C-alpha cells in the first residue's frame, strides 16, 4: 500500500484525510502524467456517486486537472464501471471516479483510470505520490491560454447503459428485487433492467447525500432477503455505493456471494465455450469451497491479492475470461475493464433463465466452508509487524490445529486502519473459538 493510494485509489474521511487540498494536488499530478502521455490536449472525464462531499471533491479534481492543461468533462452521478467504459468509448485520455464504494457517507475516495479504461498501475500511483509528497517532478501550470475547459456531459452514461443491457438477452419472466444502496446505481439500474425487459422492483433509490450504504446495499443483504422471501420474488440483487460490486439473495432470502457468482458463471461459460483456458481468477479471500468446485469441474483457478485491480491484472496476464472477489466484484473482460455490479447481476439472472433453475438450485453447485472474520484496529506500524518471524511462526502453529481442513488468512486492509483475520474450516465451533483467540494473541504480538 502506498503513502496516499490504497488498494483501490485514495480513500478517507472527507475534509479530514481526504480534503480539497489533497484532491487538488493529486489531480494536478495525475494531469501532469496524463499530459506527458498525450500528443494533443488531453481530456479527462469525471464521475461521482451520491455522497454529500462528492460535488466538493469533483470541483477540486476538475480544478487540479484544468490547472495543468487538461480539459475536463463532468459526467455527474454514474457507477464506477461507467467511467471505466466511457474512457474508451469516448476516446478520452483518462477518467476519475469520486467514490468510497461500500464505505459510509463520511468517507470518500478518488479512483483514476488511464486511456485504456484500466485503473492506474502501482508504478503510476507511485509517480503521483512522488510528485505530491516529494516534489520529484515540477508542477508546470498551464499558460492562461491553455487552461483546461470544464464542461458537463451527463448524457454520456447512455452509452454505458446500452452496452450493459446489450450483454444479455430478454430477462422477462423472472421477478427481481433490486437494492441500489442509495448510491450511483439509482441513476442507471432502472434503465438497464428496463432495456433487458426485466420485471424489477427497485429499493433504496432516494439518495440524500448521507444515506448511501446505510443499512442497505451489498453490505446489508438481510433486509433484502426478508423482502424477497415475504413478497415472492425469484431473486434479489444488491449493489454498493458505486455499483462496482453486487451480491444477491435467492428466493428464500439466502445469500449468494461473489464466490457463488463465480462458480455459477464459470460452469455456464465452460458449457458455452467461453471460459478461456478453463481457468478463472478469485482472490486469496475466496472460500475453500470455490477451489474445491474448480477441482471437481476440471478447472484451474489462480488466486490473487485482494483488490479487483489485481484480479484484472491476472485476467489479462493469463488470458482468462472471468474473475472476481467474494465481496461481489465480478470482472468479465469481454465486456468491462473493472468490476461491474449491474453487469454481473444481469449475467446471474440470465443464467437462471437459461438453466430453468431457481436461484437456490444454482448456488448448490458450490459447497461453502464455514468462514469467520474479525477485524483488529491497527496503525501502519502494527500492520508492518505482521511480517515479524514471531507472528508468522504463531500463525503456522495455529493453522496446524486445523489439520488440513481449513486455513488462516491475516492481512492488512488497504482502505481502512484494520487488520483482517479470516479463518475457515469444516468445524464452525472450532473456527469461531480460534478466530477470537487469534485476534487477542495477534493484538499482543503487534502492539
C-alpha positions as CSV (number, residue, x, y, z in Angstrom):
1,X,0.0,0.0,0.0
2,X,1.3,3.4,-1.0
3,X,1.6,6.6,1.1
4,X,-1.5,8.1,-0.5
5,X,-3.1,5.3,-2.5
6,X,-4.6,2.2,-1.0
7,X,-5.7,-1.0,-2.8
8,X,-8.4,0.9,-4.6
9,X,-7.4,4.6,-5.1
10,X,-7.3,7.2,-2.5
11,X,-9.8,7.0,0.4
12,X,-10.5,8.6,3.7
13,X,-13.0,10.7,5.7
14,X,-14.0,13.7,3.6
15,X,-12.5,17.0,4.8
16,X,-10.1,15.1,7.1
17,X,-7.8,12.7,5.4
18,X,-9.3,13.4,2.0
19,X,-9.6,17.2,1.8
20,X,-9.8,19.6,-1.0
21,X,-6.0,20.3,-0.9
22,X,-5.2,16.6,-1.4
23,X,-7.7,16.1,-4.1
24,X,-6.3,19.2,-5.9
25,X,-2.7,18.1,-5.5
26,X,-3.1,14.5,-6.7
27,X,-5.3,15.6,-9.6
28,X,-2.6,18.1,-10.7
29,X,0.0,15.3,-10.5
30,X,-2.3,12.9,-12.4
31,X,-2.9,15.6,-15.0
32,X,0.8,16.1,-15.5
33,X,1.3,12.3,-16.1
34,X,-1.7,12.2,-18.5
35,X,-0.5,15.2,-20.4
36,X,3.0,13.8,-20.7
37,X,1.5,10.8,-22.5
38,X,-0.7,12.7,-24.8
39,X,0.1,14.1,-28.3
40,X,-2.7,16.6,-28.1
41,X,-4.6,18.5,-25.4
42,X,-5.9,15.7,-23.1
43,X,-9.5,15.4,-22.0
44,X,-10.4,13.6,-18.7
45,X,-13.9,12.5,-17.7
46,X,-15.0,12.7,-14.0
47,X,-17.9,10.8,-12.4
48,X,-19.1,10.6,-8.8
49,X,-21.5,8.8,-6.6
50,X,-24.2,10.3,-4.3
51,X,-22.1,11.3,-1.2
52,X,-22.5,14.8,0.3
53,X,-18.9,15.5,-0.3
54,X,-19.0,14.4,-3.9
55,X,-19.5,17.8,-5.5
56,X,-16.9,19.4,-3.3
57,X,-14.3,16.9,-4.4
58,X,-15.5,17.0,-8.0
59,X,-14.7,20.7,-8.1
60,X,-11.2,20.2,-6.6
61,X,-10.4,17.3,-9.0
62,X,-11.6,19.3,-12.0
63,X,-9.7,22.4,-10.9
64,X,-6.5,20.4,-10.5
65,X,-6.7,18.8,-13.9
66,X,-7.7,22.1,-15.6
67,X,-4.8,24.0,-14.0
68,X,-2.2,21.8,-15.8
69,X,-3.9,22.0,-19.1
70,X,-6.4,19.1,-19.2
71,X,-10.0,19.6,-20.5
72,X,-12.5,18.1,-18.1
73,X,-15.9,16.6,-18.8
74,X,-18.2,16.1,-15.7
75,X,-20.4,13.0,-16.0
76,X,-22.4,13.6,-12.9
77,X,-23.7,10.6,-10.9
78,X,-22.6,7.4,-12.5
79,X,-21.3,3.9,-11.4
80,X,-17.6,3.4,-11.3
81,X,-17.6,0.9,-14.3
82,X,-19.4,3.5,-16.4
83,X,-16.3,5.8,-16.1
84,X,-14.0,2.9,-17.0
85,X,-16.2,2.0,-20.1
86,X,-16.7,5.6,-21.2
87,X,-12.9,6.4,-21.2
88,X,-12.5,4.1,-24.1
89,X,-15.9,4.7,-25.7
90,X,-15.4,8.5,-25.8
91,X,-11.7,8.1,-26.7
92,X,-10.5,10.4,-23.9
93,X,-7.1,10.5,-22.1
94,X,-8.3,9.3,-18.7
95,X,-11.1,9.1,-16.1
96,X,-11.7,9.8,-12.5
97,X,-14.3,8.4,-10.2
98,X,-15.1,10.1,-6.9
99,X,-16.5,7.4,-4.5
100,X,-15.7,5.5,-1.3
101,X,-17.5,2.4,-2.7
102,X,-19.1,0.4,0.2
103,X,-18.0,2.8,3.0
104,X,-20.4,5.1,4.9
105,X,-21.1,8.6,3.5
106,X,-18.5,10.3,5.8
107,X,-15.8,8.7,3.6
108,X,-15.0,9.5,0.0
109,X,-12.3,8.5,-2.4
110,X,-10.8,9.1,-5.8
111,X,-10.0,6.4,-8.4
112,X,-8.1,7.1,-11.6
113,X,-8.3,5.3,-14.9
114,X,-5.9,5.5,-17.8
115,X,-6.8,5.9,-21.5
116,X,-7.3,2.1,-21.8
117,X,-10.1,2.1,-19.2
118,X,-7.9,0.3,-16.7
119,X,-7.1,1.6,-13.2
120,X,-3.6,3.1,-12.8
121,X,-0.7,0.7,-12.2
122,X,1.2,0.7,-8.9
123,X,4.0,2.4,-10.7
124,X,1.8,5.3,-12.0
125,X,0.4,5.7,-8.5
126,X,3.9,5.8,-7.0
127,X,4.8,8.5,-9.6
128,X,1.8,10.6,-8.4
129,X,2.8,10.2,-4.8
130,X,6.4,11.2,-5.7
131,X,5.1,14.4,-7.3
132,X,2.8,15.3,-4.4
133,X,4.9,14.3,-1.4
134,X,8.5,14.6,-2.7
135,X,8.3,17.1,-5.5
136,X,10.0,14.5,-7.7
137,X,8.7,16.3,-10.8
138,X,7.9,20.1,-11.2
139,X,4.3,21.3,-11.3
140,X,4.0,23.0,-14.6
141,X,0.9,25.1,-14.6
142,X,-0.7,25.7,-18.0
143,X,-0.3,29.1,-19.5
144,X,-3.5,31.2,-19.3
145,X,-4.5,30.4,-22.9
146,X,-4.0,26.6,-22.3
147,X,-6.0,26.2,-19.1
148,X,-8.4,23.3,-19.5
149,X,-12.1,23.8,-20.1
150,X,-14.6,22.3,-17.7
151,X,-17.9,21.2,-19.2
152,X,-20.7,18.7,-18.4
153,X,-21.8,15.7,-20.3
154,X,-24.5,13.9,-18.3
155,X,-25.8,12.1,-21.4
156,X,-22.6,10.1,-22.0
157,X,-23.8,7.5,-19.4
158,X,-26.4,6.4,-22.1
159,X,-23.6,4.6,-23.9
160,X,-22.8,2.6,-20.8
161,X,-26.5,1.7,-20.2
162,X,-26.9,0.5,-23.8
163,X,-23.7,-1.6,-23.5
164,X,-24.6,-3.3,-20.3
165,X,-28.2,-4.1,-21.2
166,X,-27.0,-5.4,-24.6
167,X,-24.7,-8.0,-22.9
168,X,-27.8,-10.2,-22.1
169,X,-30.9,-11.4,-23.8
170,X,-34.6,-11.0,-22.7
171,X,-34.9,-11.4,-19.0
172,X,-38.7,-11.4,-18.8
173,X,-40.4,-14.0,-16.6
174,X,-38.2,-13.5,-13.5
175,X,-39.4,-11.4,-10.6
176,X,-36.4,-9.4,-9.3
177,X,-35.9,-7.0,-6.3
178,X,-33.0,-4.5,-6.9
179,X,-31.4,-2.7,-3.9
180,X,-29.5,0.4,-5.2
181,X,-28.0,1.3,-1.8
182,X,-29.0,4.9,-2.3
183,X,-25.9,5.1,-4.5
184,X,-24.9,5.6,-8.1
185,X,-27.0,2.8,-9.5
186,X,-30.2,4.6,-8.6
187,X,-29.5,6.7,-11.7
188,X,-28.8,3.8,-14.1
189,X,-30.2,0.5,-12.8
190,X,-33.9,1.2,-13.7
191,X,-33.0,2.0,-17.3
192,X,-30.6,-1.0,-17.6
193,X,-33.2,-3.5,-16.3
194,X,-35.9,-2.0,-18.3
195,X,-33.9,-2.4,-21.5
196,X,-33.3,-6.0,-20.6
197,X,-37.1,-6.4,-20.3
198,X,-36.7,-7.4,-16.7
199,X,-39.6,-7.4,-14.2
200,X,-37.9,-5.5,-11.4
201,X,-38.8,-3.6,-8.2
202,X,-36.3,-1.0,-7.0
203,X,-35.4,-0.3,-3.4
204,X,-33.2,2.4,-1.7
205,X,-33.3,4.8,-4.7
206,X,-33.7,8.0,-2.7
207,X,-30.2,9.3,-2.1
208,X,-29.9,12.4,0.1
209,X,-26.1,12.6,0.3
210,X,-25.9,10.9,3.7
211,X,-27.8,7.6,3.3
212,X,-25.6,5.8,0.8
213,X,-24.9,2.2,2.0
214,X,-26.8,2.9,5.2
215,X,-28.3,-0.4,6.3
216,X,-28.8,-1.3,2.6
217,X,-27.0,-2.5,-0.4
218,X,-24.4,-5.2,-0.7
219,X,-23.2,-4.9,2.9
220,X,-26.7,-5.4,4.3
221,X,-28.4,-8.1,2.4
222,X,-30.5,-9.4,5.3
223,X,-33.2,-6.8,4.7
224,X,-33.3,-7.5,1.0
225,X,-33.5,-11.3,1.8
226,X,-36.5,-10.7,4.0
227,X,-38.2,-8.6,1.4
228,X,-37.6,-11.1,-1.4
229,X,-38.9,-14.0,0.7
230,X,-42.0,-12.2,2.0
231,X,-43.0,-10.8,-1.4
232,X,-42.5,-13.8,-3.6
233,X,-39.5,-12.6,-5.7
234,X,-37.4,-15.1,-7.6
235,X,-34.2,-13.3,-6.7
236,X,-32.8,-10.1,-5.2
237,X,-29.7,-8.2,-6.2
238,X,-27.8,-5.6,-4.1
239,X,-25.2,-3.1,-5.3
240,X,-22.8,-1.0,-3.2
241,X,-22.4,2.8,-3.4
242,X,-20.6,3.0,-6.7
243,X,-22.2,-0.2,-8.2
244,X,-18.9,-2.0,-9.0
245,X,-20.0,-4.9,-6.9
246,X,-23.1,-7.0,-6.5
247,X,-24.3,-9.6,-4.1
248,X,-27.6,-11.5,-4.4
249,X,-30.2,-13.4,-2.4
250,X,-32.2,-16.4,-3.6
251,X,-35.9,-16.9,-3.4
252,X,-35.6,-18.0,0.2
253,X,-33.7,-14.8,1.2
254,X,-30.4,-16.7,1.5
255,X,-27.1,-15.1,0.4
256,X,-25.4,-15.6,-3.0
257,X,-21.9,-14.1,-2.6
258,X,-19.2,-13.3,-5.1
259,X,-17.7,-16.8,-4.9
260,X,-21.0,-18.4,-5.8
261,X,-21.4,-15.9,-8.7
262,X,-18.0,-17.1,-10.0
263,X,-18.9,-20.8,-9.7
264,X,-22.3,-20.3,-11.4
265,X,-20.8,-18.2,-14.2
266,X,-17.7,-20.4,-14.6
267,X,-19.9,-23.5,-15.1
268,X,-22.1,-21.6,-17.6
269,X,-19.2,-20.1,-19.5
270,X,-17.5,-23.6,-19.7
271,X,-20.6,-25.1,-21.2
272,X,-20.8,-22.2,-23.7
273,X,-17.1,-22.5,-24.6
274,X,-16.5,-19.0,-23.2
275,X,-14.3,-20.0,-20.2
276,X,-10.9,-19.2,-21.8
277,X,-8.2,-21.8,-21.0
278,X,-10.7,-23.4,-18.5
279,X,-9.5,-21.0,-15.7
280,X,-10.9,-18.3,-13.6
281,X,-9.3,-15.8,-11.1
282,X,-10.5,-15.5,-7.5
283,X,-8.6,-13.8,-4.6
284,X,-6.9,-15.3,-1.6
285,X,-10.1,-14.4,0.4
286,X,-12.3,-16.7,-1.6
287,X,-13.9,-19.7,0.2
288,X,-12.2,-23.1,0.1
289,X,-15.4,-24.4,-1.4
290,X,-14.7,-22.4,-4.6
291,X,-11.3,-24.1,-5.0
292,X,-13.0,-27.5,-4.4
293,X,-15.6,-26.6,-7.1
294,X,-12.9,-25.8,-9.6
295,X,-11.1,-29.1,-8.8
296,X,-14.3,-31.1,-9.2
297,X,-15.1,-29.5,-12.5
298,X,-11.7,-29.8,-14.0
299,X,-11.0,-26.1,-13.9
300,X,-8.0,-24.2,-12.6
301,X,-8.0,-21.0,-10.5
302,X,-5.2,-18.7,-9.7
303,X,-5.9,-16.6,-6.5
304,X,-4.6,-13.1,-6.4
305,X,-4.2,-10.4,-3.7
306,X,-7.4,-8.7,-2.6
307,X,-8.5,-5.9,-4.9
308,X,-10.2,-6.1,-8.2
309,X,-7.2,-4.4,-9.9
310,X,-5.1,-7.4,-9.0
311,X,-7.8,-9.7,-10.3
312,X,-7.8,-7.8,-13.6
313,X,-4.0,-7.9,-13.9
314,X,-4.1,-11.7,-13.6
315,X,-7.0,-11.9,-16.1
316,X,-5.0,-10.0,-18.6
317,X,-1.8,-11.8,-17.9
318,X,-3.3,-15.3,-18.2
319,X,-5.9,-14.5,-20.9
320,X,-8.8,-15.6,-18.6
321,X,-12.4,-14.6,-19.1
322,X,-13.8,-14.5,-15.6
323,X,-12.6,-13.4,-12.2
324,X,-13.7,-11.7,-9.0
325,X,-13.9,-11.4,-5.3
326,X,-16.1,-12.9,-2.6
327,X,-17.3,-9.3,-1.8
328,X,-19.0,-9.1,-5.2
329,X,-16.6,-7.6,-7.6
330,X,-17.0,-9.7,-10.7
331,X,-14.9,-8.9,-13.8
332,X,-15.9,-10.2,-17.2
333,X,-13.2,-8.7,-19.6
334,X,-15.3,-9.4,-22.7
335,X,-17.5,-6.5,-21.6
336,X,-15.7,-4.5,-18.9
337,X,-12.3,-3.5,-17.6
338,X,-13.4,-3.4,-14.0
339,X,-15.9,-5.0,-11.6
340,X,-19.5,-4.2,-12.6
341,X,-22.3,-4.9,-10.3
342,X,-25.1,-4.3,-12.8
343,X,-23.5,-6.5,-15.4
344,X,-22.9,-9.4,-13.0
345,X,-26.5,-9.1,-11.7
346,X,-27.8,-9.4,-15.3
347,X,-25.5,-12.3,-16.0
348,X,-26.7,-14.2,-12.9
349,X,-30.3,-13.6,-13.7
350,X,-29.8,-14.7,-17.3
351,X,-28.1,-17.9,-16.0
352,X,-31.3,-18.6,-14.1
353,X,-33.4,-18.2,-17.2
354,X,-31.1,-20.2,-19.4
355,X,-30.9,-23.1,-16.9
356,X,-34.5,-23.0,-15.9
357,X,-33.3,-23.4,-12.3
358,X,-34.2,-21.4,-9.2
359,X,-31.5,-19.2,-7.7
360,X,-31.3,-21.6,-4.7
361,X,-30.7,-24.5,-7.0
362,X,-28.0,-22.7,-9.0
363,X,-26.0,-21.9,-5.8
364,X,-25.8,-25.5,-4.8
365,X,-23.1,-26.0,-7.4
366,X,-20.6,-24.9,-4.6
367,X,-20.3,-26.2,-1.1
368,X,-19.5,-23.3,1.3
369,X,-17.0,-24.0,4.1
370,X,-17.8,-22.1,7.3
371,X,-15.7,-18.9,7.3
372,X,-15.5,-16.3,10.0
373,X,-13.7,-12.9,10.1
374,X,-12.8,-10.4,12.7
375,X,-11.0,-7.1,12.4
376,X,-8.4,-5.5,14.7
377,X,-7.9,-1.8,14.7
378,X,-4.3,-1.2,13.6
379,X,-1.8,1.6,12.9
380,X,0.5,1.4,9.9
381,X,3.3,0.3,12.3
382,X,1.1,-2.6,13.6
383,X,0.4,-3.7,10.0
384,X,4.2,-3.8,9.3
385,X,4.7,-6.1,12.3
386,X,2.6,-8.8,10.6
387,X,5.9,-9.7,8.8
388,X,7.7,-10.5,12.0
389,X,9.0,-14.0,12.3
390,X,7.2,-14.4,15.7
391,X,3.9,-13.6,14.1
392,X,4.4,-16.0,11.2
393,X,5.5,-18.8,13.5
394,X,2.4,-18.3,15.6
395,X,0.1,-18.4,12.6
396,X,1.8,-21.6,11.3
397,X,1.2,-23.3,14.6
398,X,-2.5,-22.3,14.7
399,X,-3.0,-23.4,11.1
400,X,-1.7,-26.8,12.0
401,X,-4.5,-27.1,14.5
402,X,-7.0,-27.2,11.6
403,X,-5.4,-30.5,10.5
404,X,-5.5,-29.8,6.7
405,X,-9.3,-29.0,6.7
406,X,-9.0,-25.2,6.9
407,X,-6.8,-22.2,6.8
408,X,-6.0,-18.9,8.5
409,X,-5.5,-15.7,6.5
410,X,-4.3,-12.5,8.1
411,X,-4.0,-9.3,6.0
412,X,-3.9,-5.5,6.5
413,X,-6.8,-3.7,5.0
414,X,-5.8,-1.4,2.1
415,X,-8.6,1.0,2.7
416,X,-9.2,1.1,6.4
417,X,-7.0,1.2,9.6
418,X,-7.7,-2.5,10.2
419,X,-6.1,-5.9,10.1
420,X,-8.5,-8.6,8.9
421,X,-8.3,-12.2,10.3
422,X,-10.2,-14.8,8.4
423,X,-10.4,-18.5,9.4
424,X,-12.3,-21.2,7.6
425,X,-12.7,-24.9,8.1
426,X,-15.3,-27.7,8.4
427,X,-15.9,-27.3,12.2
428,X,-17.7,-24.0,12.7
429,X,-17.5,-24.1,16.5
430,X,-13.8,-24.7,16.4
431,X,-13.0,-21.8,14.0
432,X,-15.3,-19.4,15.9
433,X,-13.2,-20.0,19.1
434,X,-10.0,-20.0,17.2
435,X,-10.6,-16.6,15.4
436,X,-11.2,-14.9,18.8
437,X,-8.1,-16.5,20.3
438,X,-6.0,-15.4,17.2
439,X,-7.3,-11.8,17.4
440,X,-6.3,-11.5,21.0
441,X,-2.9,-13.0,20.6
442,X,-2.1,-11.0,17.5
443,X,-3.0,-7.8,19.2
444,X,-0.5,-8.6,21.9
445,X,2.2,-9.6,19.4
446,X,2.0,-6.5,17.2
447,X,1.1,-3.8,19.7
